[in-house]
Amino acid sequence: MFGSLTPQTKAGTNSNRAGHRRERLLLALILAVGIGLRFYGLYWGYPVPLHCDENSTLGTAVQMGRQFLETGSLRPRGSLYGALPFYVLLLALAPMIGISKLLGLSVDVSALSLVVGRTISALADSAAILVVYSLGRRAFGKRGGLIAAAFYATALLPVREAHFFTVDPLATLLLLIFVVLCLRLSQQPSLKSYIWCGVGLGVALSAKTSVLPLLALPVIIWLVGLRSSTVASRDQTSVARTRLAAAGLIVIGFLPMLVWGQFRGQAQALAERQLLGPTPTHPIASEHAPIFWEQQISATLAAADQTTRNVAGLLVGLGLAAILVTLSRHGQQIAAAAWRGKGTIIGCLATAMGVFILLNPYAVLSPAHYWLPTDSWKITWNILNATGAYRELPFAWNFQFVGTKPYLYQLSHIYPYAVGQPLMIAALLAVVYWTWRLIRGQAGPGWPLVVALLLLLAAMGNVWMKMTRYILPQIPLMCLLAAGMLATLLGAKPRYLRGLGYAMLLGVLLASAAWCLAYLNIYAHRDNRLAAVDYIRGHTASDSRILVEEDDAWGVIGLTLWKSLPQAAVRIYAPYIIEHDYYGQPLPADKREEKDQYLQNHLRWADYLVLTDLRRERIRDLGEQFPVITRFYNELFNGQLDWQLVAEFSTGPALLGMGFSDAGSEPTFRLFDHPRVYVFAKQR
């Protein structure tokens, strides 16, 4: 009897080993494809970082390194990011620079930082493929893990972002590691798991503060754990203490309104004195007319009012909800359990705060310089723009979001281009499927993944600035949920469901990979902006006068390239002088004439005009607000002015000789690496 079982046991063992080998082989293949896509054309454009956010990140890190050598301080200049990405780059650069100096080699620190930074991004996102596989395997089995890894390896947006040293690839990897810790916490709750979860949250926040919505994830896991572990006992002392804590939360909720009420008048007076006083002290006070700054001050104060009300409402609402819960019998049991188990979640959040401060000490030691540097107005504007404070008073870099609807804009202008329509559709179906199962309590061990994605969708779907790269943290979670749904279909008993699953899997993978490869065509050609500079350098006379329209597509480095040309003169004109000041109000006749004169003076001076298509696109629906520059663009491109288009540089997604249009994408999808550039020549 036992002898007859032995061969079957060996056969089963051999089958398991063969299955593990196949799994490892498929994972290795997926990882190789993902790494290949991320490293292809990685140093495209070298040594010129024209991506404005990449240039800013590299510049901050290099500035920190020089500052450390001079003063011993690693205090970063103000940034909406944590300091961790800068430390990682500096740690990678330091030994290379040291070895080069020992060997007597000259080092271009800027060029070296570009290479090292992009390598860090590509390696971080390659590691993210393995973390996605680990999450998928833990939540949906080995089939789900492999499918999720394959989806993420070939999804376009992570591949594109891995080609630049911004904080996003590293932040996404750290976010995924935090989600792994949360998943383990949900399955094996213990004080140790909560502490590790806090460590993961603190490290992730040190890369990018947009991880903040996921602060709620360990709290939700804690609450779910309380419900499932509640016993019949009702400790009235613990219930009373819970109610007292909830009442304290309500009292604390009114503090922001009281504090802001005391300082609001002082803040308004300070802003008016700096920007509108007889002798304005703010360095940018002279850039716009007084009416512009009046609108800015009004919008800023209104945003602060609303933010204060939101914070107060959230705290008071949580306190009231906690008290109401304790009024029922089952609620008292939950309240008693919550009071007894409060140390775990407090330990998690306190650890997160401690780790963040440890990695970002200057956020506490020198908060004014860390959060609000010399040009603090840039940070202030970025924060207020992102949260929607300037929804009615936008800036040049977010005109495209005027009148757009939350979620709908992302569905039509971001997701289809970021990952391709098939993966987008599969991911959206998966969100609906897993949300339905979550509501029914049937989401299985992967339910924290569903909650994490819903938190990110809720937070990022409503921001005013809907930049394409802002959705990057959602992509791995979308891939995971889509993989889990397909893994369920592939394991279903009805044959037609399995067939549907295989058809969806093959279709999504092929389409996603094809779209990714098509986009990589951009990195097989010279940057459109560098090609335009080369054209001017080689096709214009040495005494030519070149007029360049300032645009985010050029960034600081791009404008420096123009100014270094050997032509007789290069002038940069700022279109925001023509656009701003009277947004939302009719433009007075004298101001219209003044703006028109500013533009005409530059055009009369120039022999060649260089501009991208992005500025024109961003104000396409705002013609009534910006009559001068709208008329200029229309007449220029319709051939009604004495300017002729002599060169156009455009490189877009293409595969096997077929081009694909991405003109409908959110403009920053093209801004960073393939804006269309036009060169016009004046007709003598």
C-alpha positions as CSV (number, residue, x, y, z in Angstrom):
1,M,0.0,0.0,0.0
2,F,2.7,2.4,1.0
3,G,4.8,1.2,-1.9
4,S,2.1,2.1,-4.4
5,L,1.9,5.6,-3.0
6,T,5.7,6.3,-3.3
7,P,5.8,6.7,-7.1
8,Q,2.8,9.1,-7.0
9,T,4.5,11.2,-4.3
10,K,7.7,11.4,-6.4
11,A,5.7,12.3,-9.5
12,G,3.8,15.0,-7.6
13,T,7.1,16.4,-6.2
14,N,8.6,16.3,-9.7
15,S,5.6,18.1,-11.1
16,N,5.8,20.8,-8.4
17,R,9.5,21.3,-9.2
18,A,8.7,21.6,-12.9
19,G,6.0,24.1,-12.1
20,H,8.4,26.1,-10.0
21,R,11.0,26.1,-12.8
22,R,8.4,27.2,-15.3
23,E,7.3,30.0,-13.0
24,R,10.9,31.2,-12.4
25,L,11.6,31.0,-16.1
26,L,8.5,33.1,-17.0
27,L,9.4,35.6,-14.3
28,A,12.9,35.9,-15.6
29,L,11.6,36.4,-19.1
30,I,9.2,39.1,-17.9
31,L,11.9,40.8,-15.9
32,A,14.3,40.7,-18.9
33,V,11.7,42.3,-21.2
34,G,10.9,45.0,-18.5
35,I,14.6,45.8,-18.0
36,G,15.2,46.0,-21.7
37,L,12.3,48.4,-22.2
38,R,13.5,50.6,-19.3
39,F,17.1,50.7,-20.4
40,Y,16.5,51.2,-24.1
41,G,17.5,54.8,-25.1
42,L,18.0,55.6,-21.4
43,Y,20.6,58.2,-22.0
44,W,18.6,59.8,-24.9
45,G,19.4,63.5,-25.2
46,Y,22.6,63.1,-23.2
47,P,24.1,65.3,-21.7
48,V,21.2,67.8,-21.9
49,P,18.3,67.2,-19.4
50,L,15.5,69.1,-21.1
51,H,12.8,67.5,-18.9
52,C,12.1,70.5,-16.6
53,D,11.3,68.3,-13.5
54,E,14.4,66.1,-14.1
55,N,16.5,69.2,-14.3
56,S,15.1,70.5,-11.1
57,T,15.6,67.2,-9.3
58,L,19.2,66.8,-10.5
59,G,19.9,70.5,-9.7
60,T,18.6,70.1,-6.2
61,A,20.8,67.1,-5.6
62,V,24.0,68.7,-7.0
63,Q,23.3,71.8,-5.0
64,M,23.0,69.8,-1.8
65,G,26.3,68.0,-2.6
66,R,28.2,71.3,-3.1
67,Q,26.6,72.8,0.0
68,F,27.6,69.7,2.0
69,L,31.3,70.1,0.9
70,E,31.2,73.8,1.8
71,T,29.2,73.9,5.0
72,G,28.6,70.3,6.0
73,S,24.8,70.8,5.7
74,L,22.6,68.5,3.6
75,R,19.6,70.8,3.8
76,P,17.7,70.7,0.5
77,R,16.2,73.7,-1.1
78,G,12.4,73.8,-0.9
79,S,10.7,70.9,-2.6
80,L,7.4,69.2,-2.6
81,Y,9.3,65.9,-2.4
82,G,11.2,64.3,0.5
83,A,14.9,64.4,0.6
84,L,15.5,60.6,0.1
85,P,15.9,60.7,-3.7
86,F,18.5,63.4,-3.4
87,Y,20.4,61.4,-0.8
88,V,20.3,58.2,-3.0
89,L,21.8,60.1,-6.0
90,L,24.5,61.7,-3.9
91,L,25.5,58.4,-2.3
92,A,25.8,56.9,-5.8
93,L,27.7,59.9,-7.1
94,A,30.2,60.4,-4.3
95,P,32.4,57.3,-4.9
96,M,32.4,57.8,-8.6
97,I,33.6,61.4,-8.3
98,G,36.1,60.4,-5.6
99,I,37.6,57.6,-7.8
100,S,37.8,60.0,-10.8
101,K,39.7,62.6,-8.8
102,L,42.1,59.9,-7.5
103,L,42.8,58.9,-11.1
104,G,43.2,62.5,-12.2
105,L,40.2,62.5,-14.5
106,S,38.1,65.5,-15.1
107,V,34.5,65.0,-14.2
108,D,31.4,66.8,-15.6
109,V,29.2,66.5,-12.5
110,S,26.1,67.5,-14.3
111,A,26.5,64.9,-17.1
112,L,27.5,62.2,-14.6
113,S,24.5,63.0,-12.4
114,L,22.2,62.6,-15.4
115,V,23.6,59.1,-16.2
116,V,23.6,57.9,-12.6
117,G,20.2,59.4,-11.9
118,R,18.5,57.8,-14.9
119,T,20.2,54.5,-14.0
120,I,18.7,54.7,-10.5
121,S,15.2,55.3,-12.0
122,A,15.5,52.4,-14.4
123,L,16.8,50.0,-11.7
124,A,14.1,51.2,-9.2
125,D,11.3,50.5,-11.7
126,S,12.8,47.2,-12.7
127,A,12.8,46.2,-9.1
128,A,9.1,47.3,-8.9
129,I,8.3,44.5,-11.4
130,L,9.5,42.0,-8.8
131,V,7.5,43.7,-6.1
132,V,4.4,43.6,-8.2
133,Y,4.9,39.9,-8.9
134,S,5.3,39.3,-5.1
135,L,2.1,41.2,-4.4
136,G,0.2,39.4,-7.1
137,R,1.4,36.0,-6.0
138,R,0.5,36.7,-2.3
139,A,-3.0,38.1,-3.2
140,F,-4.0,36.1,-6.3
141,G,-1.7,33.1,-6.6
142,K,1.3,32.5,-8.8
143,R,-0.7,32.9,-12.0
144,G,-1.9,36.3,-10.8
145,G,1.6,37.3,-9.9
146,L,3.0,36.5,-13.3
147,I,0.2,38.3,-15.1
148,A,0.6,41.4,-12.9
149,A,4.3,41.5,-13.5
150,A,3.8,41.1,-17.3
151,F,1.3,43.9,-17.4
152,Y,3.5,46.2,-15.4
153,A,6.7,45.3,-17.3
154,T,5.1,46.4,-20.6
155,A,2.9,49.3,-19.4
156,L,4.1,52.5,-21.1
157,L,4.0,55.1,-18.3
158,P,6.4,53.3,-15.9
159,V,8.7,52.7,-18.8
160,R,8.7,56.3,-19.8
161,E,9.1,57.7,-16.3
162,A,12.1,55.3,-15.8
163,H,13.9,57.2,-18.6
164,F,14.3,60.3,-16.4
165,F,15.6,61.0,-12.9
166,T,12.5,62.4,-11.3
167,V,11.4,61.2,-7.9
168,D,8.4,59.2,-9.3
169,P,10.0,55.8,-10.1
170,L,11.7,55.5,-6.7
171,A,8.6,56.7,-4.9
172,T,6.5,54.1,-6.7
173,L,8.9,51.3,-5.7
174,L,8.8,52.5,-2.1
175,L,5.0,52.8,-2.2
176,L,4.7,49.2,-3.4
177,I,7.0,48.0,-0.6
178,F,4.7,49.8,1.8
179,V,1.7,48.0,0.3
180,V,3.5,44.7,0.7
181,L,3.9,45.5,4.4
182,C,0.2,46.4,4.6
183,L,-0.8,43.2,2.9
184,R,1.3,41.2,5.4
185,L,-0.2,43.3,8.2
186,S,-3.7,42.4,7.1
187,Q,-2.8,38.7,7.1
188,Q,-0.6,38.6,10.2
189,P,-1.5,41.5,12.5
190,S,1.0,42.1,15.3
191,L,2.8,45.0,16.9
192,K,5.9,44.1,14.9
193,S,3.9,44.2,11.6
194,Y,2.4,47.6,12.5
195,I,5.9,49.0,13.3
196,W,7.3,47.7,10.0
197,C,4.3,49.2,8.2
198,G,5.1,52.6,9.8
199,V,8.7,52.2,8.7
200,G,7.5,51.6,5.1
201,L,5.2,54.6,5.2
202,G,7.9,56.9,6.6
203,V,10.4,55.9,3.9
204,A,7.8,56.2,1.1
205,L,6.8,59.7,2.3
206,S,10.5,60.6,2.2
207,A,10.5,60.1,-1.5
208,K,7.2,61.9,-2.4
209,T,4.5,63.3,-0.3
210,S,1.7,62.2,-2.7
211,V,1.9,58.8,-0.8
212,L,0.0,60.6,1.9
213,P,-3.5,59.3,0.9
214,L,-2.2,55.8,1.8
215,L,-1.8,56.8,5.4
216,A,-5.4,55.6,5.7
217,L,-4.5,52.1,4.6
218,P,-3.0,50.8,7.9
219,V,-5.8,52.6,9.8
220,I,-8.4,50.8,7.8
221,I,-6.6,47.5,8.3
222,W,-6.6,48.2,12.0
223,L,-10.3,49.0,12.0
224,V,-11.1,45.8,10.1
225,G,-9.0,43.8,12.5
226,L,-10.9,45.3,15.4
227,R,-14.2,44.3,14.0
228,S,-13.1,40.7,13.3
229,S,-11.4,40.3,16.7
230,T,-14.2,41.9,18.8
231,V,-15.4,39.8,21.7
232,A,-18.7,40.0,23.5
233,S,-17.1,41.8,26.5
234,R,-17.9,45.5,26.9
235,D,-15.3,47.2,29.1
236,Q,-17.2,50.3,30.1
237,T,-14.0,52.0,31.2
238,S,-12.5,51.6,27.8
239,V,-15.8,52.7,26.2
240,A,-15.7,55.9,28.3
241,R,-12.1,56.6,27.4
242,T,-12.9,56.1,23.7
243,R,-15.8,58.6,24.0
244,L,-13.5,61.1,25.8
245,A,-10.9,60.7,23.1
246,A,-13.5,61.3,20.4
247,A,-14.8,64.4,22.2
248,G,-11.2,65.6,22.3
249,L,-11.0,65.1,18.6
250,I,-14.0,67.3,18.1
251,V,-12.5,70.1,20.3
252,I,-9.2,69.8,18.4
253,G,-11.2,70.1,15.1
254,F,-12.2,73.7,15.9
255,L,-8.6,74.7,16.6
256,P,-7.5,75.2,13.0
257,M,-10.4,77.6,12.4
258,L,-9.6,79.5,15.6
259,V,-5.9,79.8,14.8
260,W,-6.5,80.8,11.2
261,G,-9.1,83.3,12.3
262,Q,-6.4,85.0,14.4
263,F,-3.8,85.2,11.6
264,R,-5.9,85.7,8.5
265,G,-5.9,89.4,8.7
266,Q,-2.2,89.6,9.3
267,A,-1.5,87.3,6.4
268,Q,-3.7,89.4,4.1
269,A,-2.0,92.6,5.2
270,L,1.5,91.1,4.7
271,A,0.6,89.9,1.2
272,E,-0.8,93.3,0.2
273,R,2.2,95.1,1.6
274,Q,4.6,92.9,-0.3
275,L,2.8,92.9,-3.6
276,L,0.5,96.0,-3.7
277,G,2.2,98.5,-1.4
278,P,3.7,101.8,-2.5
279,T,7.1,100.1,-2.4
280,P,6.5,96.3,-2.9
281,T,9.1,94.1,-1.3
282,H,8.4,90.8,-3.0
283,P,10.9,90.1,-5.8
284,I,8.1,89.2,-8.3
285,A,5.7,92.0,-7.4
286,S,6.5,93.9,-10.7
287,E,5.8,90.9,-13.0
288,H,2.1,91.6,-13.3
289,A,-0.4,94.4,-13.0
290,P,-1.9,95.1,-9.5
291,I,-5.2,93.5,-10.4
292,F,-3.5,90.2,-11.0
293,W,-2.0,90.2,-7.5
294,E,-5.4,91.3,-6.0
295,Q,-6.9,88.2,-7.6
296,Q,-4.0,86.1,-6.3
297,I,-4.3,87.2,-2.7
298,S,-8.1,86.7,-2.8
299,A,-7.7,83.2,-4.3
300,T,-5.0,82.3,-1.8
301,L,-7.1,83.4,1.2
302,A,-10.2,81.7,-0.1
303,A,-8.2,78.5,-0.5
304,A,-6.8,78.7,3.0
305,D,-10.3,79.3,4.3
306,Q,-11.6,76.2,2.5
307,T,-8.7,74.1,3.6
308,T,-9.2,75.1,7.2
309,R,-12.9,74.2,7.0
310,N,-12.1,70.9,5.4
311,V,-9.6,69.9,8.1
312,A,-12.0,71.0,10.9
313,G,-14.9,69.2,9.3
314,L,-12.9,66.0,8.9
315,L,-11.8,66.0,12.6
316,V,-15.2,66.9,13.9
317,G,-16.9,64.3,11.7
318,L,-14.5,61.6,12.8
319,G,-15.1,62.4,16.5
320,L,-18.9,62.5,16.1
321,A,-18.9,59.2,14.1
322,A,-16.8,57.6,16.9
323,I,-19.2,58.7,19.6
324,L,-22.3,57.5,17.6
325,V,-20.7,54.1,17.1
326,T,-20.3,53.7,20.8
327,L,-24.0,54.1,21.4
328,S,-24.8,50.7,20.1
329,R,-24.0,47.4,21.8
330,H,-21.7,46.1,19.1
331,G,-20.2,49.6,18.8
332,Q,-19.3,49.5,22.5
333,Q,-17.5,46.2,21.9
334,I,-15.6,47.8,19.0
335,A,-14.8,50.8,21.1
336,A,-13.5,48.7,24.0
337,A,-11.3,46.7,21.6
338,A,-10.1,49.9,19.9
339,W,-9.0,51.4,23.2
340,R,-7.2,48.2,24.2
341,G,-5.5,47.9,20.8
342,K,-4.8,51.6,20.2
343,G,-1.1,51.1,20.8
344,T,-0.5,49.2,17.6
345,I,-1.9,51.9,15.2
346,I,-0.4,54.7,17.3
347,G,2.9,52.9,17.1
348,C,2.6,52.5,13.3
349,L,1.8,56.2,12.7
350,A,4.4,57.4,15.2
351,T,7.1,55.2,13.6
352,A,6.1,56.7,10.2
353,M,6.6,60.2,11.5
354,G,9.8,59.3,13.2
355,V,11.3,57.7,10.1
356,F,10.3,60.7,8.0
357,I,11.9,63.1,10.4
358,L,15.0,60.9,10.5
359,L,15.4,61.0,6.7
360,N,14.3,64.6,6.5
361,P,15.7,66.2,9.6
362,Y,15.7,69.7,8.1
363,A,11.9,69.5,7.8
364,V,12.0,70.0,11.6
365,L,15.4,71.7,12.2
366,S,14.8,74.3,9.5
367,P,11.2,74.2,8.4
368,A,11.2,77.7,6.9
369,H,14.0,76.8,4.5
370,Y,12.9,73.2,3.9
371,W,9.3,73.9,3.0
372,L,9.5,77.6,2.0
373,P,12.8,78.5,0.4
374,T,13.8,81.9,-1.0
375,D,11.5,81.5,-4.0
376,S,8.7,80.1,-1.8
377,W,6.1,81.6,-4.1
378,K,6.8,78.7,-6.5
379,I,6.0,76.1,-3.8
380,T,3.0,78.1,-2.7
381,W,1.6,78.3,-6.2
382,N,2.3,74.6,-6.9
383,I,0.5,73.5,-3.7
384,L,-2.5,75.8,-4.4
385,N,-2.7,74.8,-8.0
386,A,-2.6,71.1,-7.2
387,T,-5.3,71.4,-4.6
388,G,-7.5,73.5,-6.8
389,A,-7.2,76.9,-5.1
390,Y,-6.6,78.6,-8.4
391,R,-9.3,76.7,-10.3
392,E,-10.7,80.0,-11.4
393,L,-7.3,81.7,-11.8
394,P,-4.9,79.2,-13.5
395,F,-1.4,79.6,-14.6
396,A,0.3,79.0,-18.0
397,W,1.3,75.4,-17.1
398,N,-2.3,74.3,-16.3
399,F,-4.6,76.3,-18.7
400,Q,-5.5,72.9,-20.2
401,F,-7.4,72.0,-17.1
402,V,-9.9,74.9,-17.2
403,G,-13.4,73.5,-17.2
404,T,-12.3,69.8,-17.1
405,K,-14.2,67.3,-15.0
406,P,-12.7,65.1,-12.4
407,Y,-12.1,61.5,-13.5
408,L,-13.6,62.1,-17.0
409,Y,-10.6,64.1,-18.1
410,Q,-8.3,61.2,-16.9
411,L,-10.4,58.7,-18.8
412,S,-10.3,60.6,-22.1
413,H,-6.8,62.3,-22.0
414,I,-4.5,60.4,-19.6
415,Y,-5.2,56.6,-19.1
416,P,-5.6,55.7,-22.9
417,Y,-2.1,57.2,-23.6
418,A,-0.4,56.3,-20.4
419,V,-1.1,52.5,-20.6
420,G,-3.1,52.0,-23.8
421,Q,-6.8,51.5,-24.1
422,P,-6.9,47.7,-23.7
423,L,-5.1,47.7,-20.4
424,M,-7.1,50.7,-19.3
425,I,-10.4,48.9,-20.0
426,A,-9.2,45.7,-18.3
427,A,-8.1,47.7,-15.2
428,L,-11.4,49.7,-15.0
429,L,-13.4,46.4,-15.2
430,A,-11.2,45.0,-12.5
431,V,-11.8,48.0,-10.3
432,V,-15.5,47.5,-10.6
433,Y,-15.2,43.8,-10.1
434,W,-13.0,43.9,-7.0
435,T,-15.0,46.8,-5.5
436,W,-18.2,44.8,-5.8
437,R,-16.5,41.8,-4.2
438,L,-15.0,44.1,-1.5
439,I,-18.5,45.4,-0.6
440,R,-19.8,41.8,-0.4
441,G,-16.8,40.8,1.7
442,Q,-15.5,38.4,-1.0
443,A,-12.3,40.3,-2.1
444,G,-10.1,37.6,-0.5
445,P,-6.6,38.2,0.8
446,G,-5.9,41.0,-1.7
447,W,-8.5,43.3,-0.3
448,P,-5.9,45.9,0.9
449,L,-4.8,46.3,-2.8
450,V,-8.4,47.3,-3.7
451,V,-8.6,49.8,-0.9
452,A,-5.1,51.2,-1.7
453,L,-6.2,51.9,-5.4
454,L,-9.5,53.4,-4.4
455,L,-7.7,55.7,-2.0
456,L,-5.3,56.9,-4.7
457,L,-8.2,57.2,-7.3
458,A,-10.2,59.3,-4.8
459,A,-7.3,61.6,-4.0
460,M,-5.7,62.0,-7.4
461,G,-8.9,62.0,-9.4
462,N,-10.0,65.3,-7.8
463,V,-6.8,67.3,-8.0
464,W,-6.9,70.4,-10.1
465,M,-3.5,69.7,-11.8
466,K,-4.1,66.4,-13.7
467,M,-0.6,65.9,-15.0
468,T,0.0,62.5,-16.6
469,R,2.8,61.4,-14.3
470,Y,0.6,61.9,-11.3
471,I,-1.2,58.7,-12.0
472,L,2.0,56.6,-11.9
473,P,1.4,55.2,-8.4
474,Q,-2.0,53.8,-9.6
475,I,-0.5,51.8,-12.5
476,P,1.0,48.9,-10.6
477,L,-2.2,48.5,-8.5
478,M,-4.3,48.6,-11.6
479,C,-2.1,45.9,-13.1
480,L,-2.5,43.8,-10.0
481,L,-6.3,44.1,-9.9
482,A,-6.6,43.3,-13.6
483,A,-4.3,40.3,-13.2
484,G,-6.3,39.1,-10.2
485,M,-9.5,39.3,-12.3
486,L,-8.0,37.5,-15.2
487,A,-6.5,34.8,-12.9
488,T,-10.0,34.2,-11.6
489,L,-11.3,33.8,-15.2
490,L,-8.5,31.5,-16.1
491,G,-9.4,29.3,-13.2
492,A,-13.1,29.3,-13.8
493,K,-14.8,25.9,-14.7
494,P,-16.9,27.1,-17.6
495,R,-14.8,26.8,-20.7
496,Y,-16.1,30.0,-22.3
497,L,-14.9,32.0,-19.2
498,R,-11.4,30.5,-19.5
499,G,-11.4,31.3,-23.2
500,L,-12.5,34.9,-22.5
501,G,-9.7,35.2,-19.9
502,Y,-7.0,33.9,-22.3
503,A,-8.3,36.2,-25.1
504,M,-8.2,39.3,-22.7
505,L,-4.8,38.3,-21.4
506,L,-3.3,37.9,-24.9
507,G,-5.0,41.1,-26.3
508,V,-4.0,43.3,-23.4
509,L,-0.4,42.1,-23.3
510,L,0.1,42.4,-27.1
511,A,-1.5,45.9,-27.2
512,S,0.3,47.1,-24.2
513,A,3.7,46.0,-25.5
514,A,3.0,47.3,-29.0
515,W,2.1,50.8,-27.6
516,C,5.2,50.8,-25.4
517,L,7.5,49.9,-28.3
518,A,5.8,52.5,-30.5
519,Y,6.5,55.2,-27.9
520,L,10.2,54.1,-27.6
521,N,10.5,55.2,-31.2
522,I,10.9,58.7,-29.7
523,Y,14.2,57.6,-28.1
524,A,15.5,56.3,-31.4
525,H,15.6,59.8,-32.8
526,R,17.2,63.1,-31.8
527,D,15.2,65.2,-29.5
528,N,13.0,67.6,-31.4
529,R,14.2,70.6,-29.4
530,L,17.9,69.7,-30.0
531,A,17.1,69.2,-33.7
532,A,15.6,72.7,-33.8
533,V,18.7,74.2,-32.1
534,D,20.9,72.4,-34.7
535,Y,18.8,73.7,-37.5
536,I,19.2,77.3,-36.4
537,R,22.9,76.8,-35.9
538,G,23.4,75.3,-39.3
539,H,20.9,77.1,-41.5
540,T,21.0,80.7,-40.5
541,A,23.5,83.5,-41.0
542,S,25.9,84.5,-38.2
543,D,24.2,87.9,-37.9
544,S,20.6,86.4,-37.6
545,R,18.5,87.4,-34.7
546,I,16.6,84.5,-33.1
547,L,13.4,85.0,-31.1
548,V,12.4,82.1,-28.9
549,E,9.1,81.8,-27.1
550,E,9.6,80.8,-23.5
551,D,7.9,77.5,-22.7
552,D,8.1,74.7,-20.1
553,A,9.2,72.4,-22.9
554,W,12.6,74.2,-23.0
555,G,13.2,74.5,-19.3
556,V,16.2,76.4,-17.9
557,I,18.7,74.2,-19.8
558,G,16.9,74.6,-23.2
559,L,16.9,78.4,-22.9
560,T,20.6,78.3,-22.0
561,L,21.2,76.3,-25.2
562,W,19.6,79.0,-27.2
563,K,21.6,81.8,-25.6
564,S,24.8,80.0,-26.3
565,L,24.3,80.0,-30.1
566,P,26.9,81.8,-32.2
567,Q,24.2,83.8,-33.9
568,A,24.4,87.6,-33.5
569,A,21.6,87.7,-30.9
570,V,19.0,85.5,-29.3
571,R,16.1,86.9,-27.4
572,I,13.6,85.0,-25.2
573,Y,10.2,86.6,-24.9
574,A,7.7,85.6,-22.1
575,P,4.2,84.9,-23.4
576,Y,2.8,85.1,-19.9
577,I,3.3,88.9,-20.1
578,I,0.8,88.8,-23.0
579,E,-1.5,86.3,-21.3
580,H,-1.8,87.2,-17.6
581,D,-3.0,90.0,-15.4
582,Y,-6.7,90.2,-16.5
583,Y,-7.7,86.5,-16.7
584,G,-11.4,86.3,-16.0
585,Q,-12.1,89.9,-16.8
586,P,-12.3,91.9,-20.1
587,L,-8.9,93.3,-21.2
588,P,-8.9,97.1,-21.0
589,A,-8.1,98.8,-24.3
590,D,-4.9,100.4,-23.0
591,K,-3.6,97.1,-21.6
592,R,-4.5,95.3,-24.8
593,E,-2.5,97.9,-26.8
594,E,0.4,97.5,-24.3
595,K,0.5,93.8,-24.7
596,D,0.2,94.0,-28.4
597,Q,3.1,96.4,-28.5
598,Y,5.3,94.1,-26.4
599,L,4.7,91.3,-28.9
600,Q,5.1,93.5,-32.0
601,N,8.4,94.9,-30.7
602,H,9.9,91.4,-30.4
603,L,8.6,90.3,-33.8
604,R,10.0,93.4,-35.6
605,W,13.4,92.7,-34.1
606,A,13.6,89.0,-35.0
607,D,14.7,87.2,-38.2
608,Y,13.6,83.8,-37.0
609,L,10.9,82.7,-34.5
610,V,11.0,79.4,-32.7
611,L,8.1,78.0,-30.6
612,T,6.5,74.7,-29.6
613,D,2.8,73.7,-30.0
614,L,2.1,73.4,-26.3
615,R,1.4,77.0,-25.4
616,R,-1.0,77.4,-28.3
617,E,-2.7,74.1,-27.3
618,R,-3.1,75.1,-23.6
619,I,-5.0,78.3,-24.4
620,R,-7.0,76.8,-27.3
621,D,-10.3,77.1,-25.4
622,L,-9.4,80.4,-23.7
623,G,-9.4,82.7,-26.7
624,E,-11.7,85.3,-25.2
625,Q,-9.5,85.6,-22.1
626,F,-6.3,86.0,-24.1
627,P,-7.2,87.9,-27.2
628,V,-3.8,89.2,-28.2
629,I,-1.8,86.0,-28.2
630,T,-4.7,84.0,-29.5
631,R,-5.0,86.3,-32.5
632,F,-1.2,86.1,-33.0
633,Y,-1.2,82.2,-33.0
634,N,-4.1,82.1,-35.4
635,E,-2.7,84.5,-37.9
636,L,0.8,83.0,-37.6
637,F,-0.2,79.4,-38.3
638,N,-2.8,80.5,-41.0
639,G,-0.1,82.3,-43.0
640,Q,-1.6,85.7,-42.4
641,L,1.6,87.3,-41.1
642,D,4.9,88.0,-42.8
643,W,6.4,84.8,-41.4
644,Q,6.9,81.5,-43.2
645,L,7.2,78.1,-41.6
646,V,10.7,76.8,-42.7
647,A,11.2,73.8,-40.4
648,E,9.1,71.6,-38.2
649,F,10.4,68.9,-35.9
650,S,8.0,66.2,-34.6
651,T,8.7,62.7,-33.5
652,G,5.9,60.6,-32.1
653,P,5.0,57.0,-31.3
654,A,5.6,54.7,-34.4
655,L,5.9,51.0,-34.9
656,L,6.8,49.1,-38.1
657,G,6.6,52.3,-40.1
658,M,3.1,53.2,-38.8
659,G,2.7,56.4,-36.8
660,F,0.3,56.8,-34.0
661,S,-1.2,60.1,-32.9
662,D,-1.1,61.2,-29.3
663,A,-2.4,64.7,-30.0
664,G,-5.4,64.1,-27.7
665,S,-3.2,63.3,-24.7
666,E,-2.8,65.6,-21.7
667,P,-0.1,68.1,-22.9
668,T,2.6,67.1,-20.4
669,F,2.5,63.6,-22.0
670,R,4.4,65.3,-24.9
671,L,6.0,68.1,-23.1
672,F,8.9,66.3,-21.5
673,D,10.3,64.3,-24.4
674,H,8.6,65.0,-27.8
675,P,7.0,68.5,-28.1
676,R,6.5,69.6,-31.7
677,V,8.8,72.5,-32.5
678,Y,8.3,75.1,-35.3
679,V,10.8,77.5,-36.9
680,F,9.4,80.5,-38.8
681,A,11.5,82.9,-40.9
682,K,10.5,86.5,-41.5
683,Q,9.7,87.3,-45.1
684,R,12.0,90.2,-46.2
